[in-house]
């Protein structure tokens, strides 16, 4: 038995190492492959935290960082900046490496929870394989943004809540549950939907007598305090003290979408593109196969939390695929029970038996892992973003150090800020105009142009796909002389005024 447990630990360590190693492929490519706005923004913040405060470059980097709104605590950026200092240089791939490590840390928690939900190891290995080798998971878990850490911290918060409910009188387990829940909420406040709903699910599972007993428990309220305190302090800092979060709650909630059938269709499409709709459907069945009542209630609560989260952020759940990352963890953990049941059924057949059933399931699982990995690696290999650093540096050199820039560029000008060292105000994309209209705040292009060119020196265009989508903007800029015109860059001189 000891040898078997030791073997399982070594095998788990091997799988986790493979999961890390696979994601190290093309590690040093620029982070423009997946939601570059979020990733390059993180690089800008990390650079500002890293550079020596007395240097001229640090002053410029800090001025760039101060232009950014405070969205969540810069935990990933701070850790990356600290690593820059330890290494003695700024290496943009460090943030990607931390995202990978956090995702694989979450995979360990998925395995532990899936072993409980499945009631066996076969389902647990299947859950781990799904979470590690799903093509979308490979791509998204390399992204330098808080969401890989968010997903992992939600997994461990749910794991800690389950362990606490196994021994509700334990002060140590209560402290761990509260602290890990607090970490999840601090990483990104949307974790409250998953953590709070999971906790509530367990409390309601005990019925009214158990709920009343828990509500009288000092341990429960201390755990709630530990969970809420870090986020509360941060919100007070961002909303009251610095007021840098003042605009974070505008244009976020779209309840009007709830009555539109297209909203649910788009949501299903996003689930299909990321988690895989068949896997999610099987996971939905798997929740009801879990034998442990508390565990089933915990996961049901987390699933309800996911749907409330999607409803609260109705626009983003259908447009930002990384909003589905916590769903990958829920799907993996719930899927384990289905796989375990299928394996048990196969092993019970006289013509197959347990050993052959294990071999069949292993071969199918390894084939799917290999296929998913190959697809992900092909996607990473087919595009090299490294030349973009030189391009944006050249664009930055074409702009005077003190010139004020209004820009229609890729990724809202963040690559220009980071590699070109030039700040800019970003002109809206066509999608941004549609977004404002959806929120009931339509914008007039001519009025906005007249307002935004005031005080600007140049208008920079590098995103020509977006340029072609805005003929009204083209017409307005015809009144200004072109200072630079190449296949990749237009620079209009706004200081000259109309010709």
N, C-alpha and C positions, 0 to 999 in steps of 0.2 A: 504493500500500500504506500509506504514512504517513497519507494522508488517510482511508483506511478505518479504521486503528487510532484515529486522532483522533476520527472519527465514533463509533466504538464506545465510546470513553471518555466522550464527551459524552452519548451515549444512556444509558449506565449511570448517569451522574450524574443525568440527568433522571429515570430510573426510581426511583432512591434518594430523590430529592427529592419525587417524587410519593408514595412510601411514607411519608415523614415527614409531608408535608402532609395526607394522608388521616387520619393518626392524631392530628393536631392538632385535629380536629373535636371540639367540646364539651370542650376541654382543661381548662377551669376547673371542670367539675362535680366534685362530691365523689367520692373514690375508693371508692365503695360498690357499684360495678357488677360487680366481679370480685374474689372472695375478699377481702372487706373486712377480715377479721381480719388478714391479712398486710399489707395496705396501710396500715391505720390504725396498726397496731403500728409500721410503719416511720416514719410521721409522728410518733409519740410519741418514738421514738428520735432522729429528726432534730431535733425541737424541743429536746430536752434538750441536744444537742450545739451548738445554735445560740445559745440565750439567754445573755446575759452572765452569768458565774458569780456575780456579786455581787448580782444582782437577786432579789427575792422569788419572782417567777415562775419563775426558773431553778431555785431550790431545790425548788419543787413539781414542775417538769418532770423534774428529775433523780431525785426520789423515785419518780415514776411509772416512769421508765426502769429504775431499779434493781430494780423488781419483775419485770421481764422476764428470762426465762432467756436465756442466750447461745446462739444457734443457729448463726450463722455470723458472720464479721467484718462489722461495719456499714459496708461499703464504699459502698453506694448512699446510706445515710443520712448518712454523713460527707460525701460529695460534695454532697449536697443541702443540708446545714447550711452548708457552705462557700459555696455559691451564695446562700443566704439572707443571709449576712453581706455578700457582695459587692453584693447588691441592696438591703441595708438593711432587709429585711422578710421575714416568713415567708409564703411563697406555696406552699400545698399541692400545686399542680400541677407544681412544679419536679421532684419525684421522678418523676412520670409522664413528663415530657419526657426525662429521662435514660434511662428504660426504653425509650422510643421510639428514641432515638439509638443506644443499644446494640444494639437489635434490627436496625436498619438497617445498623449496622456489621457485624453478623453476616451480613446479606443479601449484602454485598459479598464476604465470604469464601465464602458458598454459591455465588455466581456463579463465583468463581475455581476452586473445586473441581469444580463441575458442568461447567465447560468442559473439564476434564481427563477426567472420567468419561464425558462424552458424545462427546468427540473432535470437537466442533463447536459452533458458537454457538447453533444453534436449541435444542438441549437445555439449554444454559446459561440462555438467556432463559426457557425454560419453568420451570426450577428456581427462578429468581429470582421469576417471577410467582407460583408456588405459595407460596413463602416469604413474600412481601410481601402478597399479596392474598387468601389463604385467610381466610374470615370469622373463624374462631377465632383465627388468628394476629394479625389486626388488634386484636381485643379483648384478647387475652392480652398482647400486646407493649406495651400501655399501662399495665400494672399495676406499681405501685411496690413491687416485691419483687425479690430477686436473680435470679429465673429467666430473664428476658430477657438479662441479662448473662451468666448461666451458659451459656445456649444459644450466644450469640455467642462466648464464650471457648472453648467446646468446638470450635466450627467452626474458629476460628483456630488452636487447638492441633493439630487434625488437619491443617490446611493446612501448618503449620510442620513437622510430622513428615514429611509427604510431601516437602517441599522439602529437608529434611535427607537423606532417603533418596535423593533425586536426586543429591546430592553428599555421601556419607557421611563424606568426609575433611574437610569444611569445619567449622572451629571456630565460625565465625560462625553458620552454620545450626544447629549443635548448640546453641549458646547460646540462639538464638531459640526453638527447639523446647522446650528445658527451661524457659525463662522463661514462655512462653505456656501450657505445661502447668501450671506452678506457679500461674499466675494462675487458670486454670480450677478447679483443686483448692481454691484459697483462697476463691474466690467461693462455692463450695458443694462440700463434700467428695464428694458423689455423682458429681462429674465423673470420679472415679477409674475408675468402671466403663467409661466411654467412652474416656478417654485411654489408660489402661493396656491395655485390650483392643485398641485400634487399634494401639498400639505392638507388642504381642505378635503381632498378626496379621501385621505386616510382617516381624518377626523370623522367624516360623515359615515364611513364604512362601519364604524362601531355602533351606529344607532344613537338614539338620544341619550341613553344612560352613559355610554362611553364618551360622547361629545360633551355632556355636562361635566363629567369628571375631568376631561382634558382642559376644559375652559376654566376650571378652578385650579389647575396646576400651575404653580409658580414656574416650573421648568418651561412650559409652553410659552409663557409671556417673556421669559428671559431669552428664549430662542428667537422669538419674533423681534425683540429689541436688538439682538445681535445681528439679525438679518437686515433690519431696516436702518440701523444707525449709520453705517458707512455711506450709503446712498443719500440719506437725509443730510449729512454733513456736506457732502459734495453738492447737493442741490442748493443748500443755503449759500455755499461759496459761489456757485455759478449764477444763481438767480438774484441773490441779495447783495453779496459783498462785491463781486466783480461785475455782475449783470451781463456777463458774456454769454449767458444762455438765454437771454431774454427772447430771442426769436426762434428758439428751437421747437416751440410747440405750435407755431403757426404753419399753415399749409400741411398739416400732418394727418388730420382726421377728415374722412370723406364718408359720412354715414349715408349720403344720398346714393352711393354705389350699392348699398345693401339690397335695394329693390330692383337692381338692374341685372337681368339674367347673364349679360355679357361679363359681369364681374366674376361670377362663379365659374364661367367657362374659362376665362383667362387665368383664374386661380388654379383650376385643374390642369391647364396647359403648363403652368409654371411648375407644378408638382411633377408632372410627367417629364419635363425637361431636366429636373434636378434629381428627385428621389426615385422616379420611376413609378408610374401609376399602378402597375400590377403588384409591385412590392408593397406599396402603401396599402393597397386593398387587402393583401394577405396579412399585413401587420394589423389592420383593423380587425380581422378575424382572430388573429393571435391574442389580442388583449383578452378576449372572452374565454380563451383556452387556459389562461393562467389559473392554477389551482389555489394559490394563496390569496385569501380575500384581501388582506391589507395591500399586498403587492399589486393585485389587480386594481384596487381602488386608487392606489398611488399613480399607476400608469394611466388609468382612465382620466384622472384629474389632470395629468400632464397633457393628454390629448385634448381635453376640453380647453386647457390653457392655450394650446396651439391655435384652435379655432377662434378663441376670443382675441388672441394676438393678431390673427389675420383679419378679423373684422375691425379691430381698432386701427390697423394700418392698412386699410383696404386698397389704397393706391399702391403702396410700396410692396405689398405681398404679391401683386400681379406684375410689377415692373422691375423689382430688384431681386434677382434670383437668390442672392445670399441671405435673404430673409427666410429661406427655406432650410438653412443649415441645421437648426435644432430639430426639424422634422426628420432629418437623416438619423439622428440618434434615437428618436422615438420609434422610427420604423425598424431600425436594427434590433432594438431591445424587444419589441413586440413580435417581430418576425420569428424570433428564436423558438417560440412555443409551437408555431406551425411546422417548422423544420423538424423539431424534435418529435412531434406527433407523426409526421410522415416517415421519419426514420424508424420509429417504433413499429409502425404498420408494416414497413418493408422487412424489418428484422423478424417479425412474427410469421412471415410466409415460409412454409416448409421448404420450398425450392430455392430460397435465397439465404435465409439465416442472418444472424447478427454480423458475422465477419464479412460476408459478401455485401450485405447492405451498407456497412461502413465503407467498404471499398468503393461501391457505386456512388454513394453520397460524396465521398472525398474527391473522386475523379470529376464529378460534375462541378463541385465547388471550386476545385483548383482550375478547371477549364474556364469557368466564369471569371475567376480572379485574373487569370492570365489574359483573357480577352479584354477585360476592363482596363487592366494596366497597359496593354498594348495600345488601346484606343487613346488613353490619356497621354502616353508618351509621344504618340504620333502628333497629337494636337500641340504638344509643347515644342516638338522638333520643327514643325513646318514653318514657324515664323521666328525670325531673329530680330529682337527689338533694340539691340545694342547700338546700331547706327543712329537711333533717335537722340541719344545724348549729344552727339556731335552736331546734329541738325539744330537742336534747340539752343546749343551754345552759340552757333552761328547767328541764329535769329536774335539772341540776346545782344550779340556784338553789333548788330545792325540798328539797335535802339540805344539812344543816348542814356547814360546812367541816371539822369535826372528827368527824362521825358516821362510824361504821364500817358499811360497806354489804355485804350479801350480795345478789346480784342474779341474776335470771333475765331477761336482756336479749338483744337482738339482738347477734350478733357478740361474745359473751363480754364485753360491757361496754366494749370498746375505744372506740366512739364517745362513751360517757359520759366516759371518761378524757380523750379528746382535746378534744372540744368543750365538755363540761360541767365539766372540771377537777376531777372527783371520782374517786378511786380506788375500786375495789370488788373483792370476791372473787366470782367467777362460780360460780353454781350449775350443775350438770351439765345438759346437754340429754338428752333421751331417747336420742339417738344415742350420747352419751358413755357412758351406762349399758350400751348394747348393745356398744360398743367394749370396755369393761372385761370384760364377760362373754365376749366373743370371745377376749380375751387370757388367759382363765382366772382373772380377778380380779373376780368379780361383787361388786356393792355392795348393801348393804341400805339402802333409802332412809331408813327411820326412824332407824337408827343413825347414818347420815351426817348427817342433819338435826340430830339432838341434839348431835352433835359440832361441826358447823359454825356453829350459831347462837350458840355460846358466844363471848362478847365482842363480838358484833355488835349494832348499834343498830337497824338497819332491814333489812327485806327488800323489795327493789325488784323490781317486775314490769313489764316493757314488752313482752316477747315473748309475746303472748297465744296465738299458734299453738302455741308450745311449752308454755305454761301449760295448754292444753286437753289436751295429750298426757300430763300428769302429774297425774292425779286424786289420787294419794296425797300429793303435795306440797300440793295445794289443801286437802286434809283436815287436814294438819298445821298449815297457816297459819290455819285457822279459829279456832285458840286464841289468836290475837293480834289486837289492834284495828287497824282500817284508819285510818291517819292521812290518807292521800290516796287518793281513788278517782275516776278520770276514765275516759273511753273509752280513753285511751292509757297511763295510769299507775296502778299500785297501789303504795302504800307501806305496809307493815305495820310497826307499832312493836314491835320485839322487846324493848325495854327494859321494857315493861309486863308481860311474862310472860304466862302464861295467865290468862284472865279467870275 
